Amino acid sequence: MTTPTWKNPVVNWIDYRLPIFTFTHHSLVDYPTPRNLNYWWNFGSLAGILLVIMIASGLFLAMNYQPNTDLAFASVERIMRDVNFGWLLRYIHANGASFFFIVVYVHIFRGLYFGSYKAPREILWILGVFILLAMMGTAFLGYVLPWGQLSFWAAKVITNLFTVIPFVGEPIVQWLWGGFSVDNPTLNRFFALHFLMPFVIIGLVFLHLWALHQHKSGNPLGVDIKGPQDTIPFHPYYTAKDMFGLGVLLTLYMFFVFFYPNFFGEPLNYVQANPSSTPASIVPEWYFLPFFAILRSIPDKLGGIIAFGGAFVVLLIMPWLDRSKVRSATFRPIYKYVFWLLVIDMFLLGWVGGQKPEGWPLLLGQIGTAYYFIHFLLLIPWISRKETPLPVPESIASAVLPESGTATQGASQ
Ligand code: HEM
């Protein structure tokens, strides 16, 4: 890799002492990237941009928000009506959460389809699952802040789950609440933690990218980079491709912000929290629904929590459940179909999560939950042993260049 000599003397002076420009150049400009990445590889950078948008919009909201049970609801209404462009900030933040989850779910399923979790990217994947958990925690904390009916009751229902822990469950819940019910101290600490968590996520993303750069990106063929003929520099090829993806994302995102800003929301959260009036049904945000369905599909509270936790454990151990040497589902005739069964199962669970846990939706949820675990714990290990993969190309270049890998045009080094 060539070390750029900076034309600007100030940049040169700084870079000699702290090579921040050289580092950025190596990571974002001449960084050798597989030449065959498709659009599914856009979602990581899109997630990063959404994280920045969430932090920026959240910061300005925090300047006008009051974390006090008497004032929180009214302060959000004031943001919507009186603060200059407050409505825009709030809709960007609220819809941004939904788009962040859409982008990250696509990013995860991209990883599952193309075997991105396999060696040597196991730690990269595990960090990703931790990011997902941190995102869920942050979204839950944030949803409580407007102090609407669903904010209050979601906080109550979810924190109450801790009571199932033998002996210490009750004290833990009181410690979380900061008292004997969800009240002002709860709102205060939720606000403090909601402000903190995105920075924890930034730290995790930093490690995630460090692990990514250690072994470079995977690619749709799932074969390793064999030489410079397999790569192209990140800039301008993937900066341009990422900018196109960003344009599409922002168009969709802003369509919702400006035309359907409450599409992902619940009308009930426009009613101020009332501890003495329990809503008929308490529905979490859509991005929690598949996991909420798993939680409720077991009739026993503790069993439900174990299943809920287990849903993430199986994701964490996926690199060891799947023993297939072939990464990409393109060359895995059975896994390819089973992957889509999991996608259907997640949509099914998502639907069930929004229904009352009774009758046939409950039964469907139980079937969906059973499939989820059968998929990871039985089907994946079994298929990875039994399946005969299709022939995998020698290298990226041999698969995508006409002269079977001999051409080096556009290679990075
Ligand atoms: C804030 C959330 C996240 C950000 C900002 C982020 C960022 C990125 C970026 C920029 C890349 C490289 C580009 C790409 O491959 O799309 C990447 C790759 C990757 N991410 Fe994430 N990520 C996030 C969450 C996750 C989650 C939740 C998982 C899995 C549970 C995950 C798993 C992976 C894997 C396995 C790769 C390597 C893919 C490959 O090279 O084949 N990431 N991530």
Boltz pocket constraint, residues with backbone or C-beta under 6 A from the ligand:
constraints:
  - pocket:
      binder: B
      contacts: [[A, 40], [A, 41], [A, 42], [A, 43], [A, 44], [A, 45], [A, 47], [A, 48], [A, 49], [A, 51], [A, 104], [A, 107], [A, 108], [A, 111], [A, 114], [A, 116], [A, 117], [A, 121], [A, 124], [A, 125], [A, 127], [A, 128], [A, 129], [A, 130], [A, 131], [A, 132], [A, 201], [A, 205], [A, 208], [A, 212], [A, 216], [A, 217], [A, 218], [A, 219]]
      max_distance: 6.0
